[in-house]
Amino acid sequence: VGPGRSSVQQTDFHTQQEEEFLRSIMIKLDAAAQSGQMKSIIIVAPPRAIGVLRQHYTHALKQAVREEVQKDYVKMPVYEIEKHLAA
């Protein structure tokens, strides 16, 4: 047996936690959409996160989503985020 390579990658626990967090948000948003607490919503998230979120859209949530903004505003100050969203 020599120095071989494994075809199995290590589990990325950080990515798993991010995806679980996004799923938990979608559960709460879906509950709000189905109960009538939320009529519409604009989703703002990085493109990869939007991809994960879309996998968990229910019919009620699809109808409530007005727009998806695929942008990462995490490191911007609030006044700049407001300026970008207003434009």
N, C-alpha and C positions, 0 to 999 in steps of 0.2 A: 504494500500500500504506500503510495507516494503522496505528495502534496496535491490533493484534489480540490475541486470546487463543488460546492453544494448548490443545487438548483433551487433550494428553498431560502427565501430571504427572511431576515429577522423581522419579528413583529414590530411595527412602529406604533408604540403605545400612545405617543403624542397625537398622531393622526386619528387613532381610534377614539381618543378622548374628545377631540374636536368634532368628529362626526357624531358622537353621542350627544354632545352639547347642542349641535344643530338639530338633531332629531327631537331633543326635549323642547327646543323652541318651537318646532313645527307642531308638536302635540298641543302646546299652549295656544298657538295662533289658530289652529284648527278648531279647538274648543271655543275660542272667542268668535270665530266666524260662524260656527254652527249655532251658537246661542244667540247670535244677533248683536253681541257687544261690539262687533267690529264690522263696519260696512265695506270699507276698502282699506288697502294698505299698499305702501310702496316699500319694496324690499331693497335695501342697500347693503351690498356685501361684495367681497372679492369674488372673481369669476369661479374659482374652485369651490367656494362655499355655496354659491348660487347653484352650481351643479348638484351638490349634495342635497340642498334644500328642495330642488325640483323633484327629486326622486320621492319625496314625502308629501307632495301636494295632494290634497284630497279635492273632491269636486267643489266643496264649499270654499276652500281656500283658493282654488284656481279662479273662481268667480270674484273673490275679494281682491286679488292682486291686480292693482292698477298698472304698476310698472316695476321693472327690475332694473336697478342701477348697478352695473358690474364694475365697481370701483372700490379700492381699498383706501378708506379715509381714516384709518386707525391712528396714524401719527400726525394728523393735521389738527390745528386748533379749531375750536367750534365755529368761530367767525368765518374761517375759510370753508369749512364744510357747508355752512349756510349759504355762502356765496356761490359755491359750485352747484348746490341743489336748486337754488333760486334761478339759476341760468338755464 
